[in-house]
Amino acid sequence: MLLVLGIVAGVSLAAWLTTKAFLGNVMYSYNPTEIVDGKAPDNKRLRLAGMVAKGSVEKIPGTLDVKFLMTDFKHTLRVTYTGILPDLFRDGQGVIAHGRMQGGTFVADEILAKHDEKYMPPEVARAIKDNPPPPDELPVNGGT
C-alpha cells in the first residue's frame, strides 16, 4: 500500500512539474491595439503581430540595430531590434516580433516574417482583421 502511495505521489509530482514548465513557456500573441489598451501583461515576454508601417524602417549604420513601427491600422507601436533581419522583412510586410514592452517601446529579440505573398500568419491576420488597411496601404497584388 505504501509503495502504491509513493508511486501515485511521484507521478503526481512529475505531472505538476511538467505542467508548470509548459505554462512557464507559453507566449501569447498581441496586436498593437491590445497592447495600447493594456491587455498585455507587464514584464512578460510576448509576441507582437502586425504590419511594418510603410516608410518606418530605420537601420542604424554600422550596427545591427533597427527601429520601425508596427501597426494593425488602428494603433502603432515603436519596435527596436538588434540582429539580422529575415530576408523577407520590409515595409508593408506582416511580421511577428518576440520580446517585451519597455517604456512604450517593444524591444524585440526575434523577428519573423511571412514566407510568401499569399500567406498571412494567423496572428497578423487577426491583428488586422477588424482594421483593414487604408487604400494607400493595401498589400501588393491584392493579397490577404
C-alpha positions as CSV (number, residue, x, y, z in Angstrom):
1,M,0.0,0.0,0.0
2,L,2.8,2.4,0.9
3,L,4.5,1.6,-2.4
4,V,1.3,2.5,-4.4
5,L,1.0,5.8,-2.5
6,G,4.7,6.5,-3.3
7,I,4.2,5.8,-7.0
8,V,1.0,8.0,-7.1
9,A,2.8,10.8,-5.3
10,G,5.8,10.6,-7.7
11,V,3.6,10.6,-10.8
12,S,1.5,13.5,-9.5
13,L,4.7,15.5,-8.7
14,A,6.1,14.8,-12.2
15,A,2.8,15.8,-13.8
16,W,2.6,19.0,-11.8
17,L,6.2,20.0,-12.6
18,T,5.7,19.2,-16.3
19,T,2.5,21.4,-16.4
20,K,4.3,24.2,-14.6
21,A,7.2,24.1,-17.1
22,F,4.8,24.2,-20.1
23,L,2.8,27.1,-18.7
24,G,6.0,29.0,-18.0
25,N,7.0,28.8,-21.7
26,V,3.6,29.9,-23.1
27,M,3.9,33.1,-25.1
28,Y,0.7,34.8,-26.1
29,S,0.2,36.9,-29.2
30,Y,-1.0,40.5,-29.1
31,N,-1.6,43.2,-31.6
32,P,-0.7,46.9,-31.1
33,T,-4.3,47.8,-30.2
34,E,-4.3,45.2,-27.4
35,I,-1.0,46.5,-26.0
36,V,-2.2,50.1,-26.1
37,D,-5.4,49.1,-24.4
38,G,-3.3,47.5,-21.6
39,K,-4.4,43.9,-22.3
40,A,-0.8,42.6,-22.5
41,P,1.0,41.6,-19.3
42,D,3.7,43.8,-18.0
43,N,7.3,42.5,-17.8
44,K,6.4,39.3,-19.7
45,R,7.8,38.0,-22.9
46,L,5.2,38.1,-25.7
47,R,4.5,38.1,-29.4
48,L,3.6,41.3,-31.2
49,A,1.8,40.7,-34.5
50,G,1.1,43.3,-37.1
51,M,2.3,45.0,-40.3
52,V,5.6,47.0,-40.7
53,A,4.4,50.6,-41.3
54,K,5.5,51.9,-44.7
55,G,8.5,54.2,-44.6
56,S,9.2,53.5,-40.9
57,V,12.2,51.2,-41.1
58,E,15.3,52.9,-39.8
59,K,18.6,50.9,-39.9
60,I,21.4,52.4,-37.8
61,P,24.6,52.5,-40.0
62,G,27.5,50.3,-38.7
63,T,25.3,48.3,-36.3
64,L,22.7,45.6,-36.4
65,D,20.2,48.0,-34.7
66,V,16.8,48.5,-36.4
67,K,13.9,50.7,-35.4
68,F,10.5,50.5,-37.1
69,L,6.8,51.0,-36.5
70,M,4.4,48.1,-36.3
71,T,0.7,48.7,-36.9
72,D,-2.7,46.9,-37.0
73,F,-4.0,50.0,-38.8
74,K,-5.7,51.2,-35.6
75,H,-2.7,51.7,-33.4
76,T,1.0,51.8,-34.0
77,L,3.9,50.8,-31.7
78,R,7.6,51.6,-32.0
79,V,9.8,48.4,-32.2
80,T,13.5,48.1,-31.7
81,Y,15.6,45.1,-32.7
82,T,19.3,44.2,-32.7
83,G,20.2,41.4,-35.0
84,I,20.0,40.1,-38.5
85,L,16.5,40.6,-40.1
86,P,14.8,37.9,-42.1
87,D,15.3,38.3,-45.9
88,L,11.6,38.9,-46.3
89,F,11.4,41.8,-43.8
90,R,10.3,45.0,-45.5
91,D,7.8,47.9,-45.4
92,G,4.2,46.8,-45.5
93,Q,5.2,43.2,-44.5
94,G,3.3,41.1,-42.0
95,V,5.6,40.3,-39.1
96,I,5.7,38.7,-35.7
97,A,8.1,40.1,-33.1
98,H,9.0,38.3,-29.9
99,G,10.1,40.4,-27.0
100,R,9.0,42.7,-24.2
101,M,7.5,46.2,-23.7
102,Q,9.9,48.7,-22.2
103,G,8.7,52.2,-21.6
104,G,6.3,52.4,-24.6
105,T,8.7,50.7,-27.0
106,F,8.6,47.0,-27.9
107,V,12.1,45.6,-27.6
108,A,12.2,42.5,-29.9
109,D,14.7,39.7,-29.6
110,E,13.4,37.8,-32.6
111,I,11.6,38.9,-35.8
112,L,9.6,36.5,-38.0
113,A,8.4,37.5,-41.5
114,K,5.8,35.8,-43.7
115,H,7.2,33.5,-46.3
116,D,5.3,34.4,-49.5
117,E,2.9,37.0,-50.9
118,K,-0.2,34.9,-50.2
119,Y,0.5,33.6,-46.7
120,M,-0.5,35.7,-43.7
121,P,0.5,34.4,-40.2
122,P,-2.7,33.8,-38.2
123,E,-1.6,36.3,-35.5
124,V,-1.1,39.1,-38.2
125,A,-4.4,38.2,-39.9
126,R,-6.2,38.5,-36.5
127,A,-4.4,41.8,-35.8
128,I,-5.6,43.5,-38.9
129,K,-9.0,41.7,-39.4
130,D,-11.1,44.5,-37.8
131,N,-8.8,47.3,-39.0
132,P,-8.4,46.9,-42.8
133,P,-5.5,49.0,-44.2
134,P,-6.3,52.4,-45.8
135,P,-6.3,52.3,-49.6
136,D,-2.7,53.5,-49.9
137,E,-1.5,50.7,-47.6
138,L,-3.1,47.8,-49.4
139,P,-0.9,44.8,-49.9
140,V,0.8,44.3,-53.3
141,N,-1.1,42.0,-55.7
142,G,-4.3,42.4,-53.7
143,G,-3.0,39.8,-51.1
144,T,-5.0,39.0,-48.0
